[in-house]
Amino acid sequence: MKNYRFLIQFDGTRYQGWEHQPGTDMTIQGKMENVLLRMTGAEVEVIGAGRTDAGVHAKGMVANAHMETSMTEEEICAYMNRYLPEDIGIMEVKQVSDRFHARYNAMGKTYCYTCYVGSAKPVFNRRFACVLERVPDVEAMRRAAELLVGEHDFRSFCGNPKMKKSTVRVVDRIDIDLSGSYLNLTFHGKGFLQYMVRILTGTLLETGFHEREPESMTELLEARDRRQAGFTAEAKGLCLMKVDYASTIKV
């Protein structure tokens, strides 16, 4: 069978995340596999670069699947876009090396969390931004973010209390930018724990609202206690922007 890579964008508002969930067919993976079953006449496993949570969006999700088809890459792309729901789009389909694996070969991910701080309702962006009642202290947030960048044990920022594997991760960039009515927090790292970006965002926002000091991030990391971190920001503000692969991986 041939191996195909998919570049995907989706509005996650209606979905229970990327991965199959018991009792529902409203997942991105499930919708894609249903269309590929219809296209090929056989069960096809779609492997995503990561597991986005319910309500989270993506502009640059990557997935791969092994399947038999006589269609060209362009025909596969057109077929999928014809039969997928309107809030899931396939941007590109490419045949790749048999060894390419969207999850195992991923070297890094970029997420962006968007907040709205304007005075009017963000009517047309309401599904993609968290509305704040006031503008936070961006400089305080940036000082706090500097202490979170690097290789740390992020257990305090893990939403899974039963996590038994290592919670050490590398976050190599956190950019915080206020432009007009929108506050964007951009995170880049090699991998993220469950809800980690949303908990980091909530903690940084609390710092911006002067509910905690920027310097407290060091103690928070050392505590390794989820109860001491900030709130989990709403899913709708989070978007997976890009997945990185090594230049030596033929994709």
C-alpha positions as CSV (number, residue, x, y, z in Angstrom):
1,M,0.0,0.0,0.0
2,K,1.0,3.6,-0.6
3,N,1.6,6.0,2.2
4,Y,0.0,9.5,1.9
5,R,0.5,12.6,4.0
6,F,-2.4,15.0,4.6
7,L,-2.2,18.7,5.5
8,I,-5.4,19.5,7.3
9,Q,-7.3,22.5,8.7
10,F,-10.4,22.3,10.8
11,D,-12.8,24.3,13.0
12,G,-12.9,22.1,16.1
13,T,-16.0,23.7,17.6
14,R,-18.4,20.8,16.9
15,Y,-15.8,18.0,17.5
16,Q,-14.7,15.9,20.4
17,G,-11.1,16.3,19.5
18,W,-8.9,14.5,16.9
19,E,-8.9,11.0,18.3
20,H,-11.7,8.4,18.3
21,Q,-13.9,8.7,21.4
22,P,-16.3,6.1,22.6
23,G,-20.0,6.8,22.0
24,T,-19.5,9.5,19.4
25,D,-18.5,9.8,15.7
26,M,-17.8,13.5,16.0
27,T,-14.0,13.4,15.8
28,I,-11.7,14.6,13.1
29,Q,-10.0,11.2,12.8
30,G,-13.3,9.5,12.5
31,K,-14.7,11.8,9.8
32,M,-11.6,11.4,7.7
33,E,-11.6,7.6,8.1
34,N,-15.2,7.4,7.1
35,V,-14.5,9.3,3.8
36,L,-11.5,7.2,3.0
37,L,-13.5,4.0,3.6
38,R,-16.0,5.3,1.1
39,M,-13.3,6.2,-1.3
40,T,-11.2,3.0,-1.1
41,G,-13.8,0.4,0.0
42,A,-11.5,-0.7,2.9
43,E,-10.8,0.4,6.4
44,V,-8.1,3.0,6.6
45,E,-6.3,4.2,9.7
46,V,-5.5,7.9,9.8
47,I,-2.5,8.7,12.0
48,G,-2.4,12.3,13.3
49,A,0.6,14.3,14.4
50,G,-1.1,14.8,17.8
51,R,-4.3,14.6,19.7
52,T,-6.0,18.0,19.8
53,D,-8.6,18.3,22.5
54,A,-12.4,18.9,22.0
55,G,-13.1,22.3,20.7
56,V,-9.5,23.0,19.6
57,H,-8.8,24.1,16.0
58,A,-6.0,23.5,13.5
59,K,-4.6,25.3,10.5
60,G,-1.7,22.9,10.0
61,M,-2.5,19.5,11.3
62,V,-0.5,16.7,9.6
63,A,-1.6,13.1,9.3
64,N,-0.7,10.0,7.2
65,A,-2.5,6.9,6.1
66,H,-1.5,3.7,4.1
67,M,-4.1,2.8,1.5
68,E,-4.6,1.4,-2.0
69,T,-6.1,3.7,-4.6
70,S,-5.7,4.5,-8.3
71,M,-6.5,8.2,-7.7
72,T,-3.8,10.9,-8.1
73,E,-2.9,13.1,-5.1
74,E,-5.0,15.9,-6.5
75,E,-8.0,13.6,-7.0
76,I,-7.8,12.3,-3.4
77,C,-7.7,15.8,-2.1
78,A,-10.7,16.8,-4.2
79,Y,-12.6,13.7,-3.2
80,M,-12.0,14.2,0.5
81,N,-13.0,17.9,0.4
82,R,-16.2,17.0,-1.5
83,Y,-17.4,14.5,1.2
84,L,-15.9,15.9,4.4
85,P,-18.0,18.3,6.5
86,E,-17.5,22.0,5.6
87,D,-15.5,22.6,8.8
88,I,-12.8,20.1,7.9
89,G,-10.5,20.9,4.9
90,I,-7.7,19.0,3.2
91,M,-5.1,21.5,2.0
92,E,-2.7,19.0,0.4
93,V,-2.2,15.3,-0.2
94,K,1.2,13.9,-1.0
95,Q,2.5,10.4,-1.5
96,V,5.4,9.9,1.0
97,S,8.0,7.4,2.1
98,D,6.5,4.2,3.6
99,R,8.5,5.0,6.8
100,F,6.9,8.5,7.3
101,H,4.8,8.6,10.5
102,A,3.0,11.8,11.2
103,R,3.3,11.4,15.0
104,Y,6.6,9.6,15.6
105,N,8.5,11.8,13.1
106,A,7.2,15.1,14.4
107,M,10.0,17.3,15.8
108,G,8.0,20.2,17.1
109,K,4.6,22.0,17.1
110,T,3.5,25.6,17.1
111,Y,0.3,26.5,18.9
112,C,-1.4,29.9,19.0
113,Y,-3.9,30.9,21.7
114,T,-6.0,34.0,20.8
115,C,-7.7,36.3,23.2
116,Y,-10.0,39.2,22.4
117,V,-9.7,42.4,24.5
118,G,-11.8,44.8,22.4
119,S,-14.9,46.7,23.6
120,A,-17.2,45.3,21.0
121,K,-18.3,41.6,20.6
122,P,-16.1,39.6,18.2
123,V,-19.1,38.4,16.3
124,F,-17.3,36.8,13.4
125,N,-14.4,35.4,15.5
126,R,-16.4,34.3,18.5
127,R,-15.6,30.6,17.9
128,F,-11.8,31.2,17.7
129,A,-11.0,33.6,20.5
130,C,-11.4,33.8,24.3
131,V,-13.0,37.1,25.3
132,L,-11.3,38.9,28.2
133,E,-13.0,41.5,30.3
134,R,-9.9,43.7,30.5
135,V,-6.5,44.0,29.0
136,P,-3.8,42.2,31.0
137,D,-0.3,43.5,31.8
138,V,1.5,42.1,28.7
139,E,5.0,42.9,30.1
140,A,4.3,40.9,33.3
141,M,3.2,38.0,31.1
142,R,6.4,38.2,29.1
143,R,8.6,38.2,32.2
144,A,6.7,35.1,33.4
145,A,7.0,33.4,30.0
146,E,10.8,33.8,30.1
147,L,10.9,31.6,33.1
148,L,8.8,28.9,31.5
149,V,11.0,28.6,28.4
150,G,13.4,25.7,28.3
151,E,13.5,22.1,29.4
152,H,11.4,21.7,32.6
153,D,9.2,19.3,34.4
154,F,5.8,20.7,33.5
155,R,3.7,18.4,35.8
156,S,2.1,21.5,37.3
157,F,0.7,22.2,33.8
158,C,-0.5,18.7,33.0
159,G,-4.3,18.2,32.9
160,N,-3.9,14.4,33.4
161,P,-3.6,13.6,37.1
162,K,-2.9,9.9,36.4
163,M,0.0,10.7,34.1
164,K,2.7,8.1,34.8
165,K,5.1,8.9,32.0
166,S,7.7,11.7,32.2
167,T,6.3,15.2,32.3
168,V,9.5,16.8,31.2
169,R,9.1,18.8,28.1
170,V,11.0,21.4,26.1
171,V,9.3,24.7,25.3
172,D,11.7,26.8,23.3
173,R,9.6,29.8,22.5
174,I,6.6,31.7,24.0
175,D,5.8,34.9,22.2
176,I,3.1,37.2,23.5
177,D,1.8,39.9,21.2
178,L,-1.0,42.5,21.6
179,S,-2.1,43.9,18.3
180,G,-5.3,46.0,18.2
181,S,-8.1,44.0,19.9
182,Y,-6.3,40.7,19.8
183,L,-3.8,39.2,22.3
184,N,-1.9,36.2,20.8
185,L,0.2,33.7,22.8
186,T,2.3,31.6,20.5
187,F,4.0,28.4,21.9
188,H,6.6,26.3,20.2
189,G,8.0,23.1,21.7
190,K,9.0,19.5,20.9
191,G,5.8,18.2,22.6
192,F,3.1,19.2,25.0
193,L,1.2,17.4,27.7
194,Q,-2.6,17.2,27.9
195,Y,-4.1,20.7,28.3
196,M,-0.6,22.0,28.8
197,V,-0.8,25.0,26.4
198,R,-4.2,26.0,27.8
199,I,-3.0,25.8,31.5
200,L,0.1,27.8,30.6
201,T,-2.2,30.3,29.0
202,G,-4.4,30.5,32.0
203,T,-1.4,30.9,34.3
204,L,0.1,33.6,32.2
205,L,-3.2,35.5,32.1
206,E,-3.5,35.3,35.9
207,T,0.0,36.9,35.9
208,G,-1.2,39.6,33.5
209,F,-4.1,40.3,35.9
210,H,-1.6,40.6,38.8
211,E,-3.1,37.6,40.6
212,R,0.4,36.0,40.8
213,E,3.9,37.3,40.3
214,P,6.0,36.6,37.2
215,E,8.8,35.3,39.5
216,S,6.4,32.7,40.9
217,M,6.8,30.6,37.7
218,T,10.0,29.0,39.1
219,E,8.3,27.9,42.3
220,L,5.4,26.6,40.3
221,L,7.6,24.4,38.1
222,E,9.3,23.1,41.2
223,A,6.0,22.3,42.9
224,R,5.0,19.8,40.2
225,D,1.4,20.3,41.5
226,R,-1.4,21.0,39.0
227,R,-3.5,22.6,41.8
228,Q,-1.0,25.5,42.1
229,A,-1.1,26.5,38.4
230,G,-3.7,28.7,36.8
231,F,-7.0,27.9,35.2
232,T,-7.4,26.0,32.0
233,A,-8.1,28.5,29.3
234,E,-11.1,27.7,27.0
235,A,-10.5,25.3,24.2
236,K,-11.9,27.6,21.5
237,G,-9.0,30.0,21.7
238,L,-6.4,27.4,20.8
239,C,-5.2,26.5,17.3
240,L,-2.5,24.1,16.1
241,M,-0.6,26.2,13.5
242,K,2.2,24.0,12.3
243,V,4.0,20.7,12.8
244,D,7.7,20.5,12.2
245,Y,9.6,17.6,10.6
246,A,13.4,17.1,10.2
247,S,14.7,18.0,6.7
248,T,16.1,14.5,6.4
249,I,12.6,13.0,6.6
250,K,11.1,12.6,3.2
251,V,7.6,14.1,3.5
